[in-house]
Amino acid sequence: MDENTQDHPPTPAARPTRAVDARSLRALAHPLRMRILEQLGDDGPATSARLSETLGESTGTISWHLRHLAEHGYIEEEEGRGTKRERWWRAVREKRVVDTTGMRADPQLRAALSVYHRHYLEQQFRRAAEALAVTPQGPWVGAGTLSDWSDVRMTADQLRALNAELLAVIERHVPGPDAPVDPAARPVLIQLQSLAAKPKDATAS
């Protein structure tokens, strides 16, 4: 079974779901473009100059990648802000689903998937590391968890069923766009990884 990746950008509003096709995956599968998209999603709209300062790249390079992201609908210009010389860009608020089924037959797509998955996992690791670096206080002590089950045996259908049920539980607990904002609430990082692991060598001692 091929793994499917779902990216849930942080936003309280309802998000449409976008199935990332082969063409738009190639456009996204670039380390700097993924960093730009992450930056816009986390910190809000920015200009190429601001992104250049934050990411340590030239404004020309940033602008070139911004155009690619906009062409494929990952970002959009924020209307009513900025000028023709200084355009403000924001991430499109959507849930992106990358279904890898059938993509691995194409060598170019395999390469794009490899880049996307590598930087996606690096991004998620960094988010988790940053969250762990914050010492919890008050009611948040013991509220989070790090869990691992590394030697579970399942069939492909069982893994699909598990993933579907876990995602449904998470969606059920995520407040909807019309839910009142609790003043005690704070941003919460939720990550789910349940993948078919590399088979162990049956001949190994």
MDTraj code that builds the backbone (N, CA, C; nanometers):
import mdtraj as md
import numpy as np

residues = "MET ASP GLU ASN THR GLN ASP HIS PRO PRO THR PRO ALA ALA ARG PRO THR ARG ALA VAL ASP ALA ARG SER LEU ARG ALA LEU ALA HIS PRO LEU ARG MET ARG ILE LEU GLU GLN LEU GLY ASP ASP GLY PRO ALA THR SER ALA ARG LEU SER GLU THR LEU GLY GLU SER THR GLY THR ILE SER TRP HIS LEU ARG HIS LEU ALA GLU HIS GLY TYR ILE GLU GLU GLU GLU GLY ARG GLY THR LYS ARG GLU ARG TRP TRP ARG ALA VAL ARG GLU LYS ARG VAL VAL ASP THR THR GLY MET ARG ALA ASP PRO GLN LEU ARG ALA ALA LEU SER VAL TYR HIS ARG HIS TYR LEU GLU GLN GLN PHE ARG ARG ALA ALA GLU ALA LEU ALA VAL THR PRO GLN GLY PRO TRP VAL GLY ALA GLY THR LEU SER ASP TRP SER ASP VAL ARG MET THR ALA ASP GLN LEU ARG ALA LEU ASN ALA GLU LEU LEU ALA VAL ILE GLU ARG HIS VAL PRO GLY PRO ASP ALA PRO VAL ASP PRO ALA ALA ARG PRO VAL LEU ILE GLN LEU GLN SER LEU ALA ALA LYS PRO LYS ASP ALA THR ALA SER".split()
xyz = np.array([
    [0.0828, -0.1187, 0.0000],
    [0.0000, 0.0000, 0.0000],
    [0.0868, 0.1245, 0.0000],
    [0.0576, 0.2203, -0.0856],
    [0.1286, 0.3470, -0.0856],
    [0.0696, 0.4369, 0.0209],
    [0.1556, 0.5212, 0.0792],
    [0.1090, 0.6104, 0.1836],
    [0.0475, 0.7348, 0.1221],
    [-0.0535, 0.7889, 0.1880],
    [-0.1157, 0.9136, 0.1474],
    [-0.0822, 1.0194, 0.2505],
    [-0.0537, 1.1402, 0.2038],
    [-0.0163, 1.2488, 0.2921],
    [-0.1278, 1.3510, 0.2949],
    [-0.1656, 1.3923, 0.4149],
    [-0.2646, 1.4969, 0.4308],
    [-0.2031, 1.6113, 0.5080],
    [-0.2088, 1.7305, 0.4499],
    [-0.1519, 1.8483, 0.5122],
    [-0.2664, 1.9383, 0.5551],
    [-0.2732, 1.9680, 0.6852],
    [-0.3808, 2.0489, 0.7400],
    [-0.3233, 2.1822, 0.7867],
    [-0.3244, 2.2859, 0.7020],
    [-0.2715, 2.4154, 0.7458],
    [-0.3525, 2.4696, 0.8623],
    [-0.2879, 2.5407, 0.9562],
    [-0.3599, 2.5911, 1.0725],
    [-0.4556, 2.7031, 1.0363],
    [-0.5813, 2.6872, 1.0656],
    [-0.6813, 2.7900, 1.0418],
    [-0.8098, 2.7505, 1.1107],
    [-0.8819, 2.8483, 1.1699],
    [-1.0078, 2.8153, 1.2348],
    [-1.1233, 2.8049, 1.1376],
    [-1.1039, 2.8485, 1.0146],
    [-1.2137, 2.8505, 0.9193],
    [-1.2265, 2.7167, 0.8481],
    [-1.3459, 2.6946, 0.7899],
    [-1.3671, 2.5721, 0.7140],
    [-1.2732, 2.5701, 0.5939],
    [-1.2183, 2.4533, 0.5620],
    [-1.1223, 2.4426, 0.4534],
    [-1.1732, 2.3474, 0.3468],
    [-1.1658, 2.3868, 0.2221],
    [-1.1946, 2.2904, 0.1168],
    [-1.0816, 2.1903, 0.1071],
    [-1.1108, 2.0732, 0.0531],
    [-1.0089, 1.9696, 0.0352],
    [-0.9591, 1.9718, -0.1082],
    [-0.8283, 1.9694, -0.1234],
    [-0.7673, 1.9687, -0.2560],
    [-0.6878, 1.8421, -0.2746],
    [-0.7189, 1.7667, -0.3778],
    [-0.6396, 1.6498, -0.4135],
    [-0.5245, 1.6967, -0.5022],
    [-0.4023, 1.6809, -0.4530],
    [-0.2844, 1.7269, -0.5255],
    [-0.2529, 1.6283, -0.6371],
    [-0.2630, 1.6745, -0.7617],
    [-0.2368, 1.5856, -0.8747],
    [-0.0885, 1.5867, -0.9088],
    [-0.0538, 1.5085, -1.0114],
    [0.0869, 1.4914, -1.0461],
    [0.1520, 1.6234, -1.0852],
    [0.0824, 1.7066, -1.1621],
    [0.1401, 1.8329, -1.2094],
    [0.1663, 1.9285, -1.0929],
    [0.0684, 1.9437, -1.0047],
    [0.0865, 2.0370, -0.8940],
    [0.1825, 1.9815, -0.7897],
    [0.1966, 1.8494, -0.7825],
    [0.2952, 1.7915, -0.6912],
    [0.4361, 1.8273, -0.7362],
    [0.4602, 1.8206, -0.8659],
    [0.5925, 1.8575, -0.9169],
    [0.6249, 2.0025, -0.8820],
    [0.5220, 2.0887, -0.8871],
    [0.5443, 2.2294, -0.8552],
    [0.5726, 2.2495, -0.7070],
    [0.5110, 2.1686, -0.6224],
    [0.5274, 2.1837, -0.4777],
    [0.6548, 2.1174, -0.4271],
    [0.6969, 2.0097, -0.4931],
    [0.8089, 1.9284, -0.4435],
    [0.9426, 1.9974, -0.4667],
    [0.9608, 2.1091, -0.3997],
    [1.0869, 2.1818, -0.4030],
    [1.1100, 2.2337, -0.2616],
    [1.2280, 2.2128, -0.2041],
    [1.2485, 2.2492, -0.0634],
    [1.2188, 2.3951, -0.0311],
    [1.2588, 2.4879, -0.1180],
    [1.2356, 2.6289, -0.0882],
    [1.0876, 2.6641, -0.1018],
    [1.0204, 2.6063, -0.2013],
    [0.8763, 2.6353, -0.2155],
    [0.7985, 2.5828, -0.0951],
    [0.8384, 2.4672, -0.0453],
    [0.7706, 2.4131, 0.0724],
    [0.7976, 2.5001, 0.1945],
    [0.9178, 2.5554, 0.2053],
    [0.9486, 2.6457, 0.3159],
    [0.8693, 2.7750, 0.3039],
    [0.8565, 2.8261, 0.1812],
    [0.7778, 2.9485, 0.1597],
    [0.6325, 2.9256, 0.1990],
    [0.5770, 2.8147, 0.1540],
    [0.4369, 2.7846, 0.1832],
    [0.4169, 2.7664, 0.3337],
    [0.5108, 2.7003, 0.3987],
    [0.5030, 2.6831, 0.5440],
    [0.5087, 2.8183, 0.6149],
    [0.5983, 2.9047, 0.5700],
    [0.6141, 3.0360, 0.6324],
    [0.4867, 3.1187, 0.6193],
    [0.4269, 3.1177, 0.5010],
    [0.3036, 3.1935, 0.4801],
    [0.1888, 3.1343, 0.5605],
    [0.1868, 3.0014, 0.5743],
    [0.0803, 2.9380, 0.6505],
    [0.0925, 2.9638, 0.7991],
    [0.2158, 2.9668, 0.8498],
    [0.2377, 2.9836, 0.9935],
    [0.2315, 3.1292, 1.0370],
    [0.2970, 3.2172, 0.9599],
    [0.3129, 3.3561, 1.0033],
    [0.2231, 3.4547, 0.9297],
    [0.1455, 3.4069, 0.8337],
    [0.0542, 3.4965, 0.7639],
    [0.1161, 3.5605, 0.6413],
    [0.0428, 3.6496, 0.5761],
    [0.0863, 3.7099, 0.4500],
    [0.2209, 3.7799, 0.4617],
    [0.2928, 3.7822, 0.3502],
    [0.4246, 3.8465, 0.3472],
    [0.4578, 3.8857, 0.2040],
    [0.5531, 3.9747, 0.1914],
    [0.6055, 4.0124, 0.0604],
    [0.7297, 3.9303, 0.0304],
    [0.7751, 3.9378, -0.0932],
    [0.8973, 3.8655, -0.1293],
    [1.0163, 3.9180, -0.0487],
    [1.0168, 4.0480, -0.0192],
    [1.1266, 4.1056, 0.0582],
    [1.1285, 4.0493, 0.1999],
    [1.0112, 4.0370, 0.2611],
    [1.0052, 3.9830, 0.3974],
    [1.0443, 3.8355, 0.3990],
    [0.9975, 3.7615, 0.3008],
    [1.0333, 3.6208, 0.2933],
    [1.1823, 3.6037, 0.2666],
    [1.2379, 3.6927, 0.1862],
    [1.3814, 3.6886, 0.1575],
    [1.4616, 3.7052, 0.2855],
    [1.4196, 3.7997, 0.3696],
    [1.4903, 3.8244, 0.4959],
    [1.4761, 3.7049, 0.5903],
    [1.3564, 3.6471, 0.5951],
    [1.3315, 3.5360, 0.6871],
    [1.4025, 3.4085, 0.6440],
    [1.3998, 3.3801, 0.5131],
    [1.4508, 3.2533, 0.4630],
    [1.5946, 3.2610, 0.4129],
    [1.6509, 3.3801, 0.4087],
    [1.7904, 3.3930, 0.3690],
    [1.8157, 3.3698, 0.2214],
    [1.7190, 3.4031, 0.1368],
    [1.7340, 3.3898, -0.0084],
    [1.7141, 3.5263, -0.0731],
    [1.7633, 3.5428, -0.1955],
    [1.7477, 3.6697, -0.2652],
    [1.6007, 3.6935, -0.2997],
    [1.5618, 3.8190, -0.3111],
    [1.4231, 3.8507, -0.3447],
    [1.3873, 3.7987, -0.4836],
    [1.4848, 3.7986, -0.5748],
    [1.4586, 3.7472, -0.7086],
    [1.4246, 3.5997, -0.7058],
    [1.5001, 3.5225, -0.6272],
    [1.4741, 3.3791, -0.6146],
    [1.3377, 3.3552, -0.5498],
    [1.3082, 3.4285, -0.4423],
    [1.1798, 3.4143, -0.3741],
    [1.0650, 3.4486, -0.4684],
    [1.0776, 3.5565, -0.5425],
    [0.9715, 3.5986, -0.6345],
    [0.9456, 3.4928, -0.7408],
    [1.0521, 3.4304, -0.7899],
    [1.0372, 3.3273, -0.8927],
    [0.9588, 3.2092, -0.8388],
    [0.9883, 3.1675, -0.7158],
    [0.9169, 3.0551, -0.6557],
    [0.7742, 3.0936, -0.6162],
    [0.7541, 3.2186, -0.5771],
    [0.6186, 3.2652, -0.5464],
    [0.5296, 3.2556, -0.6696],
    [0.5835, 3.2909, -0.7835],
    [0.5046, 3.2829, -0.9070],
    [0.4632, 3.1389, -0.9371],
    [0.5540, 3.0445, -0.9133],
    [0.5211, 2.9035, -0.9362],
    [0.4119, 2.8569, -0.8398],
    [0.4241, 2.8948, -0.7150],
    [0.3224, 2.8550, -0.6165],
    [0.1869, 2.9158, -0.6496],
    [0.1878, 3.0404, -0.6956],
    [0.0614, 3.1059, -0.7316],
    [0.0001, 3.0430, -0.8562],
    [0.0848, 3.0092, -0.9529],
    [0.0359, 2.9472, -1.0770],
    [-0.0382, 2.8170, -1.0488],
    [0.0048, 2.7445, -0.9474],
    [-0.0568, 2.6159, -0.9155],
    [-0.1570, 2.6249, -0.8005],
    [-0.1906, 2.7481, -0.7611],
    [-0.2988, 2.7673, -0.6663],
    [-0.2662, 2.7415, -0.5208],
    [-0.1378, 2.7366, -0.4856],
    [-0.1012, 2.7159, -0.3456],
    [-0.1041, 2.8456, -0.2657],
    [-0.0781, 2.9571, -0.3324],
    [-0.0830, 3.0873, -0.2680],
    [-0.1632, 3.1818, -0.3556],
    [-0.2018, 3.2957, -0.2979],
    [-0.2757, 3.3957, -0.3731],
    [-0.2375, 3.5338, -0.3227],
    [-0.2564, 3.6328, -0.4091],
    [-0.2245, 3.7696, -0.3695],
    [-0.3328, 3.8221, -0.2763],
    [-0.2916, 3.8929, -0.1740],
    [-0.3877, 3.9515, -0.0814],
    [-0.4356, 4.0844, -0.1392],
    [-0.5610, 4.0871, -0.1761],
    [-0.6163, 4.2046, -0.2425],
    [-0.6255, 4.3229, -0.1469],
    [-0.6056, 4.4421, -0.2035],
    [-0.6178, 4.5639, -0.1251],
    [-0.4998, 4.5930, -0.0358],
    [-0.3896, 4.5240, -0.0584],
    [-0.2714, 4.5447, 0.0250],
    [-0.1483, 4.5484, -0.0639],
    [-0.0607, 4.6397, -0.0378],
    [0.0622, 4.6462, -0.1147],
    [0.0463, 4.7267, -0.2425],
    [0.1478, 4.7212, -0.3270],
    [0.1508, 4.7937, -0.4535],
    [0.1961, 4.6992, -0.5634],
    [0.2046, 4.7516, -0.6855],
    [0.2528, 4.6693, -0.7961],
    [0.3979, 4.6265, -0.7733],
    [0.4729, 4.7084, -0.7018],
    [0.6135, 4.6765, -0.6760],
    [0.6308, 4.5917, -0.5505],
    [0.5317, 4.5956, -0.4623],
    [0.5406, 4.5180, -0.3391],
    [0.4084, 4.4450, -0.3174],
    [0.4060, 4.3228, -0.3644],
    [0.2838, 4.2427, -0.3558],
    [0.2870, 4.1550, -0.2309],
    [0.1714, 4.1438, -0.1663],
    [0.1583, 4.0599, -0.0478],
    [0.0954, 3.9274, -0.0873],
    [0.1516, 3.8191, -0.0385],
    [0.1038, 3.6849, -0.0719],
    [0.0583, 3.6126, 0.0548],
    [-0.0423, 3.5300, 0.0391],
    [-0.0899, 3.4484, 0.1504],
    [-0.1135, 3.3060, 0.1023],
    [-0.1048, 3.2129, 0.1958],
    [-0.1302, 3.0728, 0.1624],
    [-0.2787, 3.0506, 0.1440],
    [-0.3138, 2.9693, 0.0458],
    [-0.4534, 2.9310, 0.0269],
    [-0.4903, 2.8325, 0.1369],
    [-0.5969, 2.8627, 0.2096],
    [-0.6377, 2.7785, 0.3216],
    [-0.7157, 2.6585, 0.2691],
    [-0.6526, 2.5441, 0.2723],
    [-0.7139, 2.4233, 0.2206],
    [-0.6474, 2.3026, 0.2847],
    [-0.7174, 2.1925, 0.2862],
    [-0.6574, 2.0658, 0.3282],
    [-0.6066, 1.9962, 0.2032],
    [-0.4762, 1.9752, 0.1977],
    [-0.4154, 1.9146, 0.0798],
    [-0.3943, 1.7655, 0.1020],
    [-0.4404, 1.6857, 0.0080],
    [-0.4271, 1.5407, 0.0161],
    [-0.3443, 1.4930, -0.1030],
    [-0.2326, 1.4280, -0.0739],
    [-0.1472, 1.3717, -0.1782],
    [-0.1692, 1.2210, -0.1793],
    [-0.2402, 1.1728, -0.2776],
    [-0.2660, 1.0297, -0.2919],
    [-0.1581, 0.9719, -0.3825],
    [-0.0699, 0.8925, -0.3238],
    [0.0445, 0.8419, -0.3997],
    [0.0114, 0.7187, -0.4828],
    [-0.1095, 0.6685, -0.4705],
    [-0.1481, 0.5493, -0.5452],
    [-0.1331, 0.5748, -0.6949],
    [-0.0533, 0.4946, -0.7600],
    [-0.0345, 0.5072, -0.9037],
    [0.0761, 0.6026, -0.9449],
    [0.1268, 0.6834, -0.8530],
    [0.2295, 0.7813, -0.8896],
    [0.3683, 0.7188, -0.9018],
    [0.3912, 0.6078, -0.8321],
    [0.5259, 0.5539, -0.8255],
    [0.5698, 0.4842, -0.9547],
    [0.4779, 0.4648, -1.0474],
    [0.5156, 0.4028, -1.1743],
    [0.5956, 0.4987, -1.2613],
    [0.5848, 0.6291, -1.2368],
    [0.6541, 0.7307, -1.3150],
    [0.7824, 0.7696, -1.2424],
    [0.9004, 0.7470, -1.3037],
    [1.0267, 0.7795, -1.2363],
    [1.0362, 0.9257, -1.1933],
    [0.9864, 1.0202, -1.2757],
    [0.9920, 1.1615, -1.2397],
    [0.9022, 1.1907, -1.1197],
    [0.7870, 1.1259, -1.1163],
    [0.6971, 1.1455, -1.0023],
    [0.7544, 1.0827, -0.8764],
    [0.8232, 0.9698, -0.8915],
    [0.8873, 0.9087, -0.7748],
    [0.9892, 1.0052, -0.7144],
    [1.0641, 1.0725, -0.8010],
    [1.1628, 1.1689, -0.7525],
    [1.0949, 1.2856, -0.6823],
    [0.9846, 1.3341, -0.7400],
    [0.9102, 1.4443, -0.6778],
    [0.8522, 1.4021, -0.5435],
    [0.7988, 1.2792, -0.5378],
    [0.7453, 1.2283, -0.4123],
    [0.8537, 1.2180, -0.3061],
    [0.9726, 1.1750, -0.3469],
    [1.0827, 1.1615, -0.2529],
    [1.1187, 1.2970, -0.1919],
    [1.1268, 1.3999, -0.2766],
    [1.1569, 1.5347, -0.2277],
    [1.0460, 1.5831, -0.1355],
    [0.9230, 1.5660, -0.1782],
    [0.8091, 1.6126, -0.0981],
    [0.8054, 1.5436, 0.0377],
    [0.8153, 1.4106, 0.0376],
    [0.8080, 1.3364, 0.1635],
    [0.9241, 1.3709, 0.2567],
    [1.0447, 1.3847, 0.2010],
    [1.1598, 1.4144, 0.2854],
    [1.1422, 1.5485, 0.3561],
    [1.1039, 1.6507, 0.2804],
    [1.0913, 1.7833, 0.3407],
    [0.9647, 1.7946, 0.4248],
    [0.8615, 1.7194, 0.3898],
    [0.7411, 1.7166, 0.4736],
    [0.7744, 1.6591, 0.6110],
    [0.8485, 1.5484, 0.6152],
    [0.8854, 1.4872, 0.7426],
    [0.9807, 1.5762, 0.8216],
    [1.0742, 1.6427, 0.7521],
    [1.1640, 1.7362, 0.8205],
    [1.0843, 1.8502, 0.8831],
    [0.9841, 1.8968, 0.8104],
    [0.8983, 2.0039, 0.8609],
    [0.8229, 1.9593, 0.9856],
    [0.7660, 1.8385, 0.9809],
    [0.6899, 1.7890, 1.0951],
    [0.7808, 1.7617, 1.2152],
    [0.9013, 1.7117, 1.1896],
    [0.9967, 1.6895, 1.2989],
    [1.0321, 1.8220, 1.3660],
    [1.0555, 1.9249, 1.2842],
    [1.0912, 2.0550, 1.3398],
    [0.9772, 2.1121, 1.4236],
    [0.8539, 2.0968, 1.3763],
    [0.7392, 2.1453, 1.4530],
    [0.7310, 2.0741, 1.5882],
    [0.7505, 1.9422, 1.5869],
    [0.7435, 1.8658, 1.7111],
    [0.8566, 1.9060, 1.8053],
    [0.9767, 1.9249, 1.7513],
    [1.0906, 1.9634, 1.8346],
    [1.0678, 2.0998, 1.8984],
    [1.0106, 2.1926, 1.8215],
    [0.9812, 2.3252, 1.8759],
    [0.8759, 2.3174, 1.9856],
    [0.7758, 2.2293, 1.9669],
    [0.6721, 2.2137, 2.0694],
    [0.7304, 2.1536, 2.1968],
    [0.8196, 2.0560, 2.1834],
    [0.8804, 1.9920, 2.2997],
    [0.9751, 2.0859, 2.3741],
    [1.0256, 2.1863, 2.3046],
    [1.1180, 2.2807, 2.3685],
    [1.0454, 2.3767, 2.4625],
    [0.9135, 2.3814, 2.4527],
    [0.8344, 2.4694, 2.5394],
    [0.7926, 2.3915, 2.6640],
    [0.8280, 2.4412, 2.7804],
    [0.7925, 2.3746, 2.9058],
    [0.6455, 2.3987, 2.9369],
    [0.5643, 2.2925, 2.9464],
    [0.4215, 2.3119, 2.9739],
    [0.3980, 2.3684, 3.1137],
    [0.2918, 2.4455, 3.1256],
    [0.2587, 2.5069, 3.2526],
    [0.1132, 2.4769, 3.2873],
    [0.0833, 2.4752, 3.4170],
    [-0.0539, 2.4627, 3.4642],
    [-0.1236, 2.3396, 3.4108],
    [-0.2461, 2.3572, 3.3563],
    [-0.3240, 2.2416, 3.3108],
    [-0.2642, 2.1705, 3.1908],
    [-0.1644, 2.2332, 3.1260],
    [-0.1045, 2.1711, 3.0084],
    [-0.0007, 2.0652, 3.0448],
    [0.0393, 2.0586, 3.1720],
    [0.1347, 1.9563, 3.2135],
    [0.0706, 1.8182, 3.1999],
    [0.1318, 1.7318, 3.1208],
    [0.0795, 1.5968, 3.1005],
    [-0.0327, 1.5865, 3.0001],
    [-0.0706, 1.6976, 2.9357],
    [-0.1813, 1.6931, 2.8398],
    [-0.1393, 1.6342, 2.7054],
    [-0.0146, 1.6529, 2.6679],
    [0.0338, 1.6014, 2.5405],
    [0.0849, 1.4594, 2.5531],
    [0.1238, 1.4018, 2.4404],
    [0.1755, 1.2648, 2.4433],
    [0.2669, 1.2396, 2.3254],
    [0.3632, 1.1511, 2.3480],
    [0.4450, 1.0935, 2.2411],
    [0.4315, 0.9434, 2.2546],
    [0.3772, 0.8785, 2.1524],
    [0.3529, 0.7342, 2.1593],
    [0.4089, 0.6663, 2.0360],
    [0.4470, 0.5408, 2.0528],
    [0.5047, 0.4674, 1.9403],
    [0.4725, 0.3187, 1.9536],
    [0.4216, 0.2624, 1.8467],
    [0.4024, 0.1178, 1.8367],
    [0.4783, 0.0744, 1.7112],
    [0.5958, 0.0171, 1.7298],
    [0.6845, -0.0048, 1.6152],
    [0.6851, -0.1481, 1.5631],
    [0.6167, -0.2411, 1.6293],
    [0.6228, -0.3795, 1.5851],
    [0.4829, -0.4397, 1.5724],
    [0.3879, -0.3592, 1.5253],
    [0.2510, -0.4066, 1.5041],
    [0.2440, -0.4779, 1.3694],
    [0.1729, -0.5881, 1.3641],
    [0.1560, -0.6627, 1.2393],
    [0.0135, -0.6430, 1.1898],
    [-0.0005, -0.5931, 1.0657],
    [-0.1318, -0.5672, 1.0073],
    [-0.1303, -0.6011, 0.8598],
    [-0.2489, -0.6234, 0.8054],
    [-0.2637, -0.6316, 0.6607],
    [-0.2835, -0.4907, 0.6071],
    [-0.2746, -0.4753, 0.4763],
    [-0.2956, -0.3440, 0.4156],
    [-0.4365, -0.2921, 0.4441],
    [-0.5362, -0.3799, 0.4381],
    [-0.6735, -0.3373, 0.4652],
    [-0.6909, -0.2940, 0.6104],
    [-0.6248, -0.3634, 0.7023],
    [-0.6333, -0.3253, 0.8432],
    [-0.5696, -0.1883, 0.8669],
    [-0.4579, -0.1610, 0.7996],
    [-0.3927, -0.0318, 0.8151],
    [-0.4793, 0.0797, 0.7580],
    [-0.5422, 0.0546, 0.6418],
    [-0.6333, 0.1540, 0.5856],
    [-0.7472, 0.1849, 0.6824],
    [-0.8048, 0.0796, 0.7408],
    [-0.9163, 0.0972, 0.8333],
    [-0.8722, 0.1750, 0.9575],
    [-0.7542, 0.1433, 1.0089],
    [-0.7027, 0.2140, 1.1254],
    [-0.6848, 0.3622, 1.0952],
    [-0.6218, 0.3936, 0.9808],
    [-0.5994, 0.5332, 0.9440],
    [-0.7302, 0.6086, 0.9299],
    [-0.8277, 0.5474, 0.8637],
    [-0.9568, 0.6138, 0.8437],
    [-1.0238, 0.6443, 0.9776],
    [-1.0170, 0.5475, 1.0703],
    [-1.0818, 0.5680, 1.2002],
    [-1.0095, 0.6734, 1.2830],
    [-0.8764, 0.6729, 1.2816],
    [-0.8010, 0.7722, 1.3565],
    [-0.8262, 0.9130, 1.3031],
    [-0.8281, 0.9271, 1.1708],
    [-0.8549, 1.0585, 1.1117],
    [-0.9952, 1.1065, 1.1472],
    [-1.0908, 1.0148, 1.1492],
    [-1.2281, 1.0521, 1.1846],
    [-1.2355, 1.1011, 1.3292],
    [-1.1627, 1.0352, 1.4196],
    [-1.1608, 1.0773, 1.5601],
    [-1.1005, 1.2177, 1.5733],
    [-0.9891, 1.2413, 1.5029],
    [-0.9257, 1.3736, 1.5093],
    [-1.0203, 1.4803, 1.4574],
    [-1.0826, 1.4561, 1.3436],
    [-1.1756, 1.5532, 1.2869],
    [-1.2913, 1.5800, 1.3820],
    [-1.3350, 1.4775, 1.4540],
    [-1.4470, 1.4942, 1.5462],
    [-1.4111, 1.5852, 1.6632],
    [-1.2836, 1.5853, 1.7011],
    [-1.2411, 1.6652, 1.8158],
    [-1.1935, 1.8047, 1.7773],
    [-1.1710, 1.8295, 1.6502],
    [-1.1271, 1.9619, 1.6065],
    [-1.2486, 2.0543, 1.6008],
    [-1.2474, 2.1672, 1.6721],
    [-1.3632, 2.2579, 1.6705],
    [-1.3949, 2.3064, 1.5300],
    [-1.5224, 2.3161, 1.4992],
    [-1.5655, 2.3632, 1.3689],
    [-1.5534, 2.5140, 1.3564],
    [-1.5751, 2.5664, 1.2353],
    [-1.5584, 2.7109, 1.2120],
    [-1.6564, 2.7962, 1.2909],
    [-1.7723, 2.7401, 1.3305],
    [-1.8715, 2.8178, 1.4041],
    [-1.8645, 2.7963, 1.5551],
    [-1.7684, 2.7164, 1.6004],
    [-1.7569, 2.6896, 1.7437],
    [-1.7050, 2.8135, 1.8164],
    [-1.7572, 2.8423, 1.9354],
    [-1.7076, 2.9575, 2.0116],
    [-1.5618, 2.9372, 2.0506],
    [-1.4874, 3.0454, 2.0544],
    [-1.3453, 3.0385, 2.0878],
    [-1.3302, 3.0385, 2.2391],
    [-1.2733, 2.9314, 2.2912],
    [-1.2493, 2.9203, 2.4346],
    [-1.1239, 3.0008, 2.4698],
    [-1.1314, 3.0947, 2.5635],
    [-1.0122, 3.1752, 2.5975],
    [-0.8971, 3.0916, 2.6525],
    [-0.9264, 2.9699, 2.7005],
    [-0.8203, 2.8836, 2.7533],
    [-0.7530, 2.8019, 2.6441],
    [-0.8029, 2.8091, 2.5226],
    [-0.7476, 2.7290, 2.4131],
    [-0.6171, 2.7897, 2.3627],
    [-0.5292, 2.7036, 2.3151],
    [-0.4038, 2.7470, 2.2544],
    [-0.3751, 2.6561, 2.1359],
    [-0.2860, 2.6960, 2.0456],
    [-0.2551, 2.6097, 1.9314],
    [-0.2050, 2.4729, 1.9766],
    [-0.2525, 2.3685, 1.9116],
    [-0.2144, 2.2309, 1.9439],
    [-0.1601, 2.1642, 1.8188],
    [-0.0480, 2.0959, 1.8326],
    [0.0140, 2.0242, 1.7214],
    [-0.0317, 1.8787, 1.7239],
    [-0.0943, 1.8340, 1.6163],
    [-0.1384, 1.6944, 1.6046],
    [-0.0682, 1.6338, 1.4842],
    [0.0054, 1.5265, 1.5055],
    [0.0721, 1.4579, 1.3961],
    [0.0354, 1.3101, 1.4007],
    [0.0106, 1.2534, 1.2839],
    [-0.0241, 1.1116, 1.2749],
    [0.0638, 1.0463, 1.1694],
    [0.1362, 0.9436, 1.2082],
    [0.2155, 0.8653, 1.1144],
    [0.1847, 0.7184, 1.1391],
    [0.1264, 0.6547, 1.0422],
    [0.1018, 0.5099, 1.0506],
    [0.1279, 0.4528, 0.9124],
    [0.2482, 0.3991, 0.8951],
    [0.2982, 0.3567, 0.7650],
    [0.3423, 0.2111, 0.7681],
    [0.3379, 0.1488, 0.6537],
    [0.3919, 0.0134, 0.6422],
    [0.5439, 0.0227, 0.6523],
    [0.6030, -0.0385, 0.7545],
    [0.7471, -0.0298, 0.7784],
    [0.8228, -0.1258, 0.6862],
    [0.9522, -0.1012, 0.6757],
    [1.0372, -0.1899, 0.5964],
    [1.0395, -0.3267, 0.6607],
    [1.0117, -0.4343, 0.5843],
    [1.0116, -0.5693, 0.6423],
    [1.1480, -0.6057, 0.6994],
    [1.1455, -0.6707, 0.8143],
    [1.2698, -0.7157, 0.8742],
    [1.3250, -0.8353, 0.7969],
    [1.4560, -0.8436, 0.7946],
    [1.5210, -0.9546, 0.7262],
    [1.4923, -1.0844, 0.8016],
    [1.4205, -1.1749, 0.7368],
    [1.3805, -1.2993, 0.8049],
    [1.4996, -1.3852, 0.8399],
    [1.6128, -1.3636, 0.7721],
    [1.7308, -1.4474, 0.7984],
    [1.8218, -1.3890, 0.9067],
    [1.7894, -1.2635, 0.9485],
    [1.8757, -1.1996, 1.0486],
    [1.8600, -1.2670, 1.1833],
    [1.9680, -1.2735, 1.2599],
    [1.9624, -1.3376, 1.3914],
    [1.9138, -1.2401, 1.4962],
])
top = md.Topology()
chain = top.add_chain()
for i, resn in enumerate(residues, 1):
    res = top.add_residue(resn, chain, resSeq=i)
    for name in ("N", "CA", "C"):
        top.add_atom(name, md.element.get_by_symbol(name[0]), res)
traj = md.Trajectory(xyz[None], top)
